Amino acid sequence: MRRRTRTLIGTIGMLAFVALYAPLAMALADSRISQTPPAVQAILYGFLGIAWIFPLMPLIRWMERKDVDGGT
């Protein structure tokens, strides 16, 4: 598969993941995190802000692989 195709598929996958992750993170923040002390809130909001990247790292690595020439 060409890198350009992988990038298109990966971008669509990333957008779908973030579209699901964002409302879940906001619901968690609204229901649980808002009841914690401000220092804990800052840490948890920071974690939620970057936590989405960890599940997407394999997808990003796959998208950035070099094309295989196919022997031609």
PyMOL Python script that loads the backbone (N, CA, C, O; Angstrom):
from pymol import cmd

cmd.read_pdbstr("""\
ATOM      1  N   MET A   1       0.839  -1.168   0.000  1.00  0.00           N
ATOM      2  CA  MET A   1       0.000   0.000   0.000  1.00  0.00           C
ATOM      3  C   MET A   1       0.894   1.243   0.000  1.00  0.00           C
ATOM      4  O   MET A   1       1.903   1.303   0.702  1.00  0.00           O
ATOM      5  N   ARG A   2       0.506   2.209  -0.786  1.00  0.00           N
ATOM      6  CA  ARG A   2       1.303   3.421  -0.890  1.00  0.00           C
ATOM      7  C   ARG A   2       1.128   4.290   0.358  1.00  0.00           C
ATOM      8  O   ARG A   2       0.101   4.247   1.034  1.00  0.00           O
ATOM      9  N   ARG A   3       2.155   5.068   0.632  1.00  0.00           N
ATOM     10  CA  ARG A   3       2.145   5.934   1.804  1.00  0.00           C
ATOM     11  C   ARG A   3       0.990   6.929   1.743  1.00  0.00           C
ATOM     12  O   ARG A   3       0.390   7.249   2.769  1.00  0.00           O
ATOM     13  N   ARG A   4       0.686   7.403   0.580  1.00  0.00           N
ATOM     14  CA  ARG A   4      -0.393   8.370   0.424  1.00  0.00           C
ATOM     15  C   ARG A   4      -1.739   7.756   0.825  1.00  0.00           C
ATOM     16  O   ARG A   4      -2.556   8.415   1.468  1.00  0.00           O
ATOM     17  N   THR A   5      -1.963   6.512   0.449  1.00  0.00           N
ATOM     18  CA  THR A   5      -3.194   5.811   0.808  1.00  0.00           C
ATOM     19  C   THR A   5      -3.244   5.552   2.309  1.00  0.00           C
ATOM     20  O   THR A   5      -4.282   5.741   2.944  1.00  0.00           O
ATOM     21  N   ARG A   6      -2.109   5.115   2.877  1.00  0.00           N
ATOM     22  CA  ARG A   6      -2.052   4.892   4.322  1.00  0.00           C
ATOM     23  C   ARG A   6      -2.335   6.180   5.083  1.00  0.00           C
ATOM     24  O   ARG A   6      -3.017   6.159   6.107  1.00  0.00           O
ATOM     25  N   THR A   7      -1.817   7.294   4.591  1.00  0.00           N
ATOM     26  CA  THR A   7      -2.046   8.572   5.254  1.00  0.00           C
ATOM     27  C   THR A   7      -3.526   8.939   5.226  1.00  0.00           C
ATOM     28  O   THR A   7      -4.060   9.421   6.226  1.00  0.00           O
ATOM     29  N   LEU A   8      -4.185   8.722   4.115  1.00  0.00           N
ATOM     30  CA  LEU A   8      -5.618   9.000   4.022  1.00  0.00           C
ATOM     31  C   LEU A   8      -6.413   8.126   4.995  1.00  0.00           C
ATOM     32  O   LEU A   8      -7.260   8.625   5.737  1.00  0.00           O
ATOM     33  N   ILE A   9      -6.138   6.834   4.987  1.00  0.00           N
ATOM     34  CA  ILE A   9      -6.845   5.914   5.882  1.00  0.00           C
ATOM     35  C   ILE A   9      -6.556   6.262   7.341  1.00  0.00           C
ATOM     36  O   ILE A   9      -7.464   6.281   8.172  1.00  0.00           O
ATOM     37  N   GLY A  10      -5.300   6.535   7.642  1.00  0.00           N
ATOM     38  CA  GLY A  10      -4.919   6.881   9.012  1.00  0.00           C
ATOM     39  C   GLY A  10      -5.551   8.176   9.485  1.00  0.00           C
ATOM     40  O   GLY A  10      -5.967   8.278  10.638  1.00  0.00           O
ATOM     41  N   THR A  11      -5.626   9.156   8.615  1.00  0.00           N
ATOM     42  CA  THR A  11      -6.240  10.428   8.986  1.00  0.00           C
ATOM     43  C   THR A  11      -7.715  10.240   9.306  1.00  0.00           C
ATOM     44  O   THR A  11      -8.216  10.796  10.284  1.00  0.00           O
ATOM     45  N   ILE A  12      -8.402   9.471   8.500  1.00  0.00           N
ATOM     46  CA  ILE A  12      -9.818   9.198   8.759  1.00  0.00           C
ATOM     47  C   ILE A  12      -9.975   8.448  10.084  1.00  0.00           C
ATOM     48  O   ILE A  12     -10.879   8.737  10.867  1.00  0.00           O
ATOM     49  N   GLY A  13      -9.087   7.485  10.322  1.00  0.00           N
ATOM     50  CA  GLY A  13      -9.122   6.737  11.586  1.00  0.00           C
ATOM     51  C   GLY A  13      -8.850   7.620  12.782  1.00  0.00           C
ATOM     52  O   GLY A  13      -9.510   7.491  13.812  1.00  0.00           O
ATOM     53  N   MET A  14      -7.881   8.521  12.658  1.00  0.00           N
ATOM     54  CA  MET A  14      -7.564   9.432  13.761  1.00  0.00           C
ATOM     55  C   MET A  14      -8.729  10.370  14.058  1.00  0.00           C
ATOM     56  O   MET A  14      -9.058  10.606  15.221  1.00  0.00           O
ATOM     57  N   LEU A  15      -9.344  10.897  13.027  1.00  0.00           N
ATOM     58  CA  LEU A  15     -10.488  11.789  13.225  1.00  0.00           C
ATOM     59  C   LEU A  15     -11.650  11.051  13.901  1.00  0.00           C
ATOM     60  O   LEU A  15     -12.318  11.604  14.774  1.00  0.00           O
ATOM     61  N   ALA A  16     -11.882   9.813  13.495  1.00  0.00           N
ATOM     62  CA  ALA A  16     -12.946   9.026  14.114  1.00  0.00           C
ATOM     63  C   ALA A  16     -12.631   8.756  15.588  1.00  0.00           C
ATOM     64  O   ALA A  16     -13.513   8.853  16.441  1.00  0.00           O
ATOM     65  N   PHE A  17     -11.380   8.420  15.883  1.00  0.00           N
ATOM     66  CA  PHE A  17     -10.995   8.148  17.269  1.00  0.00           C
ATOM     67  C   PHE A  17     -11.162   9.393  18.129  1.00  0.00           C
ATOM     68  O   PHE A  17     -11.727   9.319  19.221  1.00  0.00           O
ATOM     69  N   VAL A  18     -10.679  10.534  17.650  1.00  0.00           N
ATOM     70  CA  VAL A  18     -10.776  11.765  18.427  1.00  0.00           C
ATOM     71  C   VAL A  18     -12.237  12.189  18.583  1.00  0.00           C
ATOM     72  O   VAL A  18     -12.613  12.742  19.617  1.00  0.00           O
ATOM     73  N   ALA A  19     -13.062  11.934  17.568  1.00  0.00           N
ATOM     74  CA  ALA A  19     -14.484  12.261  17.670  1.00  0.00           C
ATOM     75  C   ALA A  19     -15.168  11.438  18.766  1.00  0.00           C
ATOM     76  O   ALA A  19     -16.149  11.892  19.355  1.00  0.00           O
ATOM     77  N   LEU A  20     -14.663  10.243  19.040  1.00  0.00           N
ATOM     78  CA  LEU A  20     -15.199   9.429  20.130  1.00  0.00           C
ATOM     79  C   LEU A  20     -14.530   9.755  21.468  1.00  0.00           C
ATOM     80  O   LEU A  20     -15.190   9.785  22.507  1.00  0.00           O
ATOM     81  N   TYR A  21     -13.234   9.995  21.436  1.00  0.00           N
ATOM     82  CA  TYR A  21     -12.477  10.240  22.661  1.00  0.00           C
ATOM     83  C   TYR A  21     -12.863  11.565  23.312  1.00  0.00           C
ATOM     84  O   TYR A  21     -13.013  11.632  24.532  1.00  0.00           O
ATOM     85  N   ALA A  22     -13.024  12.604  22.525  1.00  0.00           N
ATOM     86  CA  ALA A  22     -13.280  13.935  23.080  1.00  0.00           C
ATOM     87  C   ALA A  22     -14.556  13.981  23.929  1.00  0.00           C
ATOM     88  O   ALA A  22     -14.505  14.472  25.057  1.00  0.00           O
ATOM     89  N   PRO A  23     -15.690  13.492  23.435  1.00  0.00           N
ATOM     90  CA  PRO A  23     -16.883  13.523  24.301  1.00  0.00           C
ATOM     91  C   PRO A  23     -16.748  12.669  25.555  1.00  0.00           C
ATOM     92  O   PRO A  23     -17.269  13.024  26.613  1.00  0.00           O
ATOM     93  N   LEU A  24     -16.045  11.536  25.435  1.00  0.00           N
ATOM     94  CA  LEU A  24     -15.838  10.704  26.621  1.00  0.00           C
ATOM     95  C   LEU A  24     -14.964  11.419  27.652  1.00  0.00           C
ATOM     96  O   LEU A  24     -15.256  11.381  28.848  1.00  0.00           O
ATOM     97  N   ALA A  25     -13.901  12.066  27.195  1.00  0.00           N
ATOM     98  CA  ALA A  25     -13.035  12.799  28.110  1.00  0.00           C
ATOM     99  C   ALA A  25     -13.773  13.977  28.734  1.00  0.00           C
ATOM    100  O   ALA A  25     -13.593  14.260  29.918  1.00  0.00           O
ATOM    101  N   MET A  26     -14.596  14.663  27.955  1.00  0.00           N
ATOM    102  CA  MET A  26     -15.366  15.784  28.498  1.00  0.00           C
ATOM    103  C   MET A  26     -16.390  15.302  29.524  1.00  0.00           C
ATOM    104  O   MET A  26     -16.595  15.956  30.547  1.00  0.00           O
ATOM    105  N   ALA A  27     -17.028  14.171  29.261  1.00  0.00           N
ATOM    106  CA  ALA A  27     -17.996  13.632  30.219  1.00  0.00           C
ATOM    107  C   ALA A  27     -17.307  13.231  31.515  1.00  0.00           C
ATOM    108  O   ALA A  27     -17.828  13.479  32.603  1.00  0.00           O
ATOM    109  N   LEU A  28     -16.142  12.613  31.400  1.00  0.00           N
ATOM    110  CA  LEU A  28     -15.377  12.241  32.584  1.00  0.00           C
ATOM    111  C   LEU A  28     -14.971  13.480  33.367  1.00  0.00           C
ATOM    112  O   LEU A  28     -15.089  13.514  34.592  1.00  0.00           O
ATOM    113  N   ALA A  29     -14.498  14.485  32.669  1.00  0.00           N
ATOM    114  CA  ALA A  29     -14.066  15.720  33.330  1.00  0.00           C
ATOM    115  C   ALA A  29     -15.245  16.408  34.010  1.00  0.00           C
ATOM    116  O   ALA A  29     -15.101  16.931  35.115  1.00  0.00           O
ATOM    117  N   ASP A  30     -16.387  16.413  33.372  1.00  0.00           N
ATOM    118  CA  ASP A  30     -17.553  17.083  33.937  1.00  0.00           C
ATOM    119  C   ASP A  30     -18.110  16.346  35.147  1.00  0.00           C
ATOM    120  O   ASP A  30     -18.573  16.976  36.098  1.00  0.00           O
ATOM    121  N   SER A  31     -18.068  15.028  35.122  1.00  0.00           N
ATOM    122  CA  SER A  31     -18.697  14.270  36.197  1.00  0.00           C
ATOM    123  C   SER A  31     -17.775  14.014  37.388  1.00  0.00           C
ATOM    124  O   SER A  31     -18.217  14.077  38.536  1.00  0.00           O
ATOM    125  N   ARG A  32     -16.520  13.732  37.131  1.00  0.00           N
ATOM    126  CA  ARG A  32     -15.624  13.310  38.222  1.00  0.00           C
ATOM    127  C   ARG A  32     -14.543  14.329  38.559  1.00  0.00           C
ATOM    128  O   ARG A  32     -14.309  14.627  39.730  1.00  0.00           O
ATOM    129  N   ILE A  33     -13.897  14.853  37.556  1.00  0.00           N
ATOM    130  CA  ILE A  33     -12.723  15.694  37.795  1.00  0.00           C
ATOM    131  C   ILE A  33     -13.105  17.027  38.419  1.00  0.00           C
ATOM    132  O   ILE A  33     -12.329  17.585  39.195  1.00  0.00           O
ATOM    133  N   SER A  34     -14.267  17.540  38.101  1.00  0.00           N
ATOM    134  CA  SER A  34     -14.661  18.847  38.628  1.00  0.00           C
ATOM    135  C   SER A  34     -14.855  18.833  40.138  1.00  0.00           C
ATOM    136  O   SER A  34     -14.931  19.893  40.760  1.00  0.00           O
ATOM    137  N   GLN A  35     -14.935  17.656  40.730  1.00  0.00           N
ATOM    138  CA  GLN A  35     -15.129  17.543  42.176  1.00  0.00           C
ATOM    139  C   GLN A  35     -13.810  17.394  42.942  1.00  0.00           C
ATOM    140  O   GLN A  35     -13.820  17.277  44.167  1.00  0.00           O
ATOM    141  N   THR A  36     -12.690  17.398  42.241  1.00  0.00           N
ATOM    142  CA  THR A  36     -11.392  17.223  42.893  1.00  0.00           C
ATOM    143  C   THR A  36     -10.745  18.579  43.171  1.00  0.00           C
ATOM    144  O   THR A  36     -11.185  19.594  42.631  1.00  0.00           O
ATOM    145  N   PRO A  37      -9.711  18.606  44.002  1.00  0.00           N
ATOM    146  CA  PRO A  37      -9.005  19.863  44.264  1.00  0.00           C
ATOM    147  C   PRO A  37      -8.346  20.414  42.988  1.00  0.00           C
ATOM    148  O   PRO A  37      -8.043  19.650  42.071  1.00  0.00           O
ATOM    149  N   PRO A  38      -8.124  21.731  42.925  1.00  0.00           N
ATOM    150  CA  PRO A  38      -7.576  22.347  41.708  1.00  0.00           C
ATOM    151  C   PRO A  38      -6.242  21.768  41.235  1.00  0.00           C
ATOM    152  O   PRO A  38      -6.024  21.645  40.030  1.00  0.00           O
ATOM    153  N   ALA A  39      -5.356  21.413  42.150  1.00  0.00           N
ATOM    154  CA  ALA A  39      -4.063  20.850  41.746  1.00  0.00           C
ATOM    155  C   ALA A  39      -4.255  19.497  41.055  1.00  0.00           C
ATOM    156  O   ALA A  39      -3.592  19.204  40.060  1.00  0.00           O
ATOM    157  N   VAL A  40      -5.150  18.689  41.577  1.00  0.00           N
ATOM    158  CA  VAL A  40      -5.439  17.392  40.969  1.00  0.00           C
ATOM    159  C   VAL A  40      -6.129  17.593  39.619  1.00  0.00           C
ATOM    160  O   VAL A  40      -5.858  16.863  38.666  1.00  0.00           O
ATOM    161  N   GLN A  41      -7.011  18.575  39.540  1.00  0.00           N
ATOM    162  CA  GLN A  41      -7.681  18.881  38.275  1.00  0.00           C
ATOM    163  C   GLN A  41      -6.662  19.211  37.195  1.00  0.00           C
ATOM    164  O   GLN A  41      -6.772  18.720  36.071  1.00  0.00           O
ATOM    165  N   ALA A  42      -5.686  20.024  37.518  1.00  0.00           N
ATOM    166  CA  ALA A  42      -4.672  20.420  36.537  1.00  0.00           C
ATOM    167  C   ALA A  42      -3.927  19.198  36.002  1.00  0.00           C
ATOM    168  O   ALA A  42      -3.696  19.084  34.799  1.00  0.00           O
ATOM    169  N   ILE A  43      -3.558  18.295  36.890  1.00  0.00           N
ATOM    170  CA  ILE A  43      -2.846  17.083  36.478  1.00  0.00           C
ATOM    171  C   ILE A  43      -3.736  16.201  35.600  1.00  0.00           C
ATOM    172  O   ILE A  43      -3.298  15.706  34.562  1.00  0.00           O
ATOM    173  N   LEU A  44      -4.976  16.012  36.018  1.00  0.00           N
ATOM    174  CA  LEU A  44      -5.881  15.149  35.266  1.00  0.00           C
ATOM    175  C   LEU A  44      -6.245  15.745  33.909  1.00  0.00           C
ATOM    176  O   LEU A  44      -6.327  15.020  32.918  1.00  0.00           O
ATOM    177  N   TYR A  45      -6.463  17.059  33.854  1.00  0.00           N
ATOM    178  CA  TYR A  45      -6.753  17.686  32.564  1.00  0.00           C
ATOM    179  C   TYR A  45      -5.544  17.577  31.630  1.00  0.00           C
ATOM    180  O   TYR A  45      -5.700  17.352  30.430  1.00  0.00           O
ATOM    181  N   GLY A  46      -4.359  17.737  32.178  1.00  0.00           N
ATOM    182  CA  GLY A  46      -3.151  17.567  31.367  1.00  0.00           C
ATOM    183  C   GLY A  46      -3.030  16.148  30.836  1.00  0.00           C
ATOM    184  O   GLY A  46      -2.683  15.938  29.674  1.00  0.00           O
ATOM    185  N   PHE A  47      -3.319  15.174  31.695  1.00  0.00           N
ATOM    186  CA  PHE A  47      -3.266  13.777  31.266  1.00  0.00           C
ATOM    187  C   PHE A  47      -4.298  13.498  30.171  1.00  0.00           C
ATOM    188  O   PHE A  47      -3.974  12.885  29.154  1.00  0.00           O
ATOM    189  N   LEU A  48      -5.535  13.946  30.377  1.00  0.00           N
ATOM    190  CA  LEU A  48      -6.574  13.725  29.372  1.00  0.00           C
ATOM    191  C   LEU A  48      -6.244  14.440  28.067  1.00  0.00           C
ATOM    192  O   LEU A  48      -6.630  13.989  26.988  1.00  0.00           O
ATOM    193  N   GLY A  49      -5.535  15.545  28.170  1.00  0.00           N
ATOM    194  CA  GLY A  49      -5.182  16.293  26.972  1.00  0.00           C
ATOM    195  C   GLY A  49      -4.171  15.593  26.086  1.00  0.00           C
ATOM    196  O   GLY A  49      -4.153  15.805  24.873  1.00  0.00           O
ATOM    197  N   ILE A  50      -3.322  14.752  26.686  1.00  0.00           N
ATOM    198  CA  ILE A  50      -2.322  14.051  25.877  1.00  0.00           C
ATOM    199  C   ILE A  50      -2.556  12.547  25.788  1.00  0.00           C
ATOM    200  O   ILE A  50      -1.868  11.866  25.028  1.00  0.00           O
ATOM    201  N   ALA A  51      -3.507  12.017  26.547  1.00  0.00           N
ATOM    202  CA  ALA A  51      -3.728  10.562  26.585  1.00  0.00           C
ATOM    203  C   ALA A  51      -4.188   9.999  25.250  1.00  0.00           C
ATOM    204  O   ALA A  51      -3.971   8.819  24.977  1.00  0.00           O
ATOM    205  N   TRP A  52      -4.807  10.801  24.426  1.00  0.00           N
ATOM    206  CA  TRP A  52      -5.327  10.305  23.147  1.00  0.00           C
ATOM    207  C   TRP A  52      -4.208   9.873  22.204  1.00  0.00           C
ATOM    208  O   TRP A  52      -4.437   9.061  21.307  1.00  0.00           O
ATOM    209  N   ILE A  53      -3.015  10.399  22.393  1.00  0.00           N
ATOM    210  CA  ILE A  53      -1.926  10.102  21.453  1.00  0.00           C
ATOM    211  C   ILE A  53      -1.398   8.674  21.634  1.00  0.00           C
ATOM    212  O   ILE A  53      -0.936   8.071  20.666  1.00  0.00           O
ATOM    213  N   PHE A  54      -1.455   8.121  22.851  1.00  0.00           N
ATOM    214  CA  PHE A  54      -0.884   6.798  23.092  1.00  0.00           C
ATOM    215  C   PHE A  54      -1.570   5.687  22.297  1.00  0.00           C
ATOM    216  O   PHE A  54      -0.870   4.853  21.722  1.00  0.00           O
ATOM    217  N   PRO A  55      -2.892   5.632  22.234  1.00  0.00           N
ATOM    218  CA  PRO A  55      -3.508   4.591  21.400  1.00  0.00           C
ATOM    219  C   PRO A  55      -3.289   4.821  19.906  1.00  0.00           C
ATOM    220  O   PRO A  55      -3.392   3.883  19.115  1.00  0.00           O
ATOM    221  N   LEU A  56      -2.987   6.061  19.514  1.00  0.00           N
ATOM    222  CA  LEU A  56      -2.822   6.358  18.097  1.00  0.00           C
ATOM    223  C   LEU A  56      -1.384   6.206  17.600  1.00  0.00           C
ATOM    224  O   LEU A  56      -1.148   6.275  16.394  1.00  0.00           O
ATOM    225  N   MET A  57      -0.431   6.005  18.486  1.00  0.00           N
ATOM    226  CA  MET A  57       0.965   5.884  18.060  1.00  0.00           C
ATOM    227  C   MET A  57       1.200   4.743  17.062  1.00  0.00           C
ATOM    228  O   MET A  57       1.915   4.958  16.083  1.00  0.00           O
ATOM    229  N   PRO A  58       0.646   3.558  17.252  1.00  0.00           N
ATOM    230  CA  PRO A  58       0.851   2.514  16.229  1.00  0.00           C
ATOM    231  C   PRO A  58       0.292   2.922  14.865  1.00  0.00           C
ATOM    232  O   PRO A  58       0.892   2.623  13.832  1.00  0.00           O
ATOM    233  N   LEU A  59      -0.840   3.596  14.860  1.00  0.00           N
ATOM    234  CA  LEU A  59      -1.424   4.055  13.602  1.00  0.00           C
ATOM    235  C   LEU A  59      -0.522   5.094  12.937  1.00  0.00           C
ATOM    236  O   LEU A  59      -0.330   5.063  11.722  1.00  0.00           O
ATOM    237  N   ILE A  60       0.023   6.001  13.719  1.00  0.00           N
ATOM    238  CA  ILE A  60       0.905   7.032  13.171  1.00  0.00           C
ATOM    239  C   ILE A  60       2.175   6.395  12.599  1.00  0.00           C
ATOM    240  O   ILE A  60       2.636   6.778  11.524  1.00  0.00           O
ATOM    241  N   ARG A  61       2.739   5.416  13.327  1.00  0.00           N
ATOM    242  CA  ARG A  61       3.925   4.714  12.816  1.00  0.00           C
ATOM    243  C   ARG A  61       3.614   3.996  11.503  1.00  0.00           C
ATOM    244  O   ARG A  61       4.422   4.014  10.575  1.00  0.00           O
ATOM    245  N   TRP A  62       2.449   3.367  11.429  1.00  0.00           N
ATOM    246  CA  TRP A  62       2.037   2.673  10.206  1.00  0.00           C
ATOM    247  C   TRP A  62       1.887   3.659   9.062  1.00  0.00           C
ATOM    248  O   TRP A  62       2.299   3.371   7.939  1.00  0.00           O
ATOM    249  N   MET A  63       1.306   4.811   9.331  1.00  0.00           N
ATOM    250  CA  MET A  63       1.105   5.812   8.289  1.00  0.00           C
ATOM    251  C   MET A  63       2.434   6.334   7.743  1.00  0.00           C
ATOM    252  O   MET A  63       2.533   6.651   6.557  1.00  0.00           O
ATOM    253  N   GLU A  64       3.439   6.425   8.585  1.00  0.00           N
ATOM    254  CA  GLU A  64       4.714   7.032   8.210  1.00  0.00           C
ATOM    255  C   GLU A  64       5.732   6.052   7.640  1.00  0.00           C
ATOM    256  O   GLU A  64       6.844   6.451   7.294  1.00  0.00           O
ATOM    257  N   ARG A  65       5.367   4.773   7.538  1.00  0.00           N
ATOM    258  CA  ARG A  65       6.301   3.798   6.947  1.00  0.00           C
ATOM    259  C   ARG A  65       6.625   4.177   5.514  1.00  0.00           C
ATOM    260  O   ARG A  65       5.809   4.772   4.810  1.00  0.00           O
ATOM    261  N   LYS A  66       7.813   3.827   5.102  1.00  0.00           N
ATOM    262  CA  LYS A  66       8.204   4.057   3.703  1.00  0.00           C
ATOM    263  C   LYS A  66       7.509   3.061   2.806  1.00  0.00           C
ATOM    264  O   LYS A  66       7.177   1.952   3.225  1.00  0.00           O
ATOM    265  N   ASP A  67       7.295   3.462   1.576  1.00  0.00           N
ATOM    266  CA  ASP A  67       6.705   2.571   0.595  1.00  0.00           C
ATOM    267  C   ASP A  67       7.666   1.433   0.276  1.00  0.00           C
ATOM    268  O   ASP A  67       8.881   1.625   0.233  1.00  0.00           O
ATOM    269  N   VAL A  68       7.116   0.261   0.056  1.00  0.00           N
ATOM    270  CA  VAL A  68       7.900  -0.878  -0.394  1.00  0.00           C
ATOM    271  C   VAL A  68       7.873  -0.841  -1.914  1.00  0.00           C
ATOM    272  O   VAL A  68       6.809  -0.761  -2.527  1.00  0.00           O
ATOM    273  N   ASP A  69       9.045  -0.901  -2.506  1.00  0.00           N
ATOM    274  CA  ASP A  69       9.152  -0.723  -3.957  1.00  0.00           C
ATOM    275  C   ASP A  69       8.525  -1.878  -4.723  1.00  0.00           C
ATOM    276  O   ASP A  69       8.015  -1.660  -5.822  1.00  0.00           O
ATOM    277  N   GLY A  70       8.540  -3.064  -4.207  1.00  0.00           N
ATOM    278  CA  GLY A  70       7.944  -4.200  -4.906  1.00  0.00           C
ATOM    279  C   GLY A  70       8.899  -4.883  -5.869  1.00  0.00           C
ATOM    280  O   GLY A  70       8.483  -5.738  -6.651  1.00  0.00           O
ATOM    281  N   GLY A  71      10.183  -4.516  -5.823  1.00  0.00           N
ATOM    282  CA  GLY A  71      11.176  -5.190  -6.623  1.00  0.00           C
ATOM    283  C   GLY A  71      11.306  -4.683  -8.043  1.00  0.00           C
ATOM    284  O   GLY A  71      11.993  -5.314  -8.847  1.00  0.00           O
ATOM    285  N   THR A  72      10.681  -3.577  -8.383  1.00  0.00           N
ATOM    286  CA  THR A  72      10.811  -3.083  -9.739  1.00  0.00           C
ATOM    287  C   THR A  72      11.876  -2.017  -9.828  1.00  0.00           C
ATOM    288  O   THR A  72      12.125  -1.481 -10.907  1.00  0.00           O
TER     289      THR A  72
END
""", "prot")
cmd.dss("prot")
cmd.show_as("cartoon", "prot")
cmd.util.cbc("prot")
cmd.orient("prot")
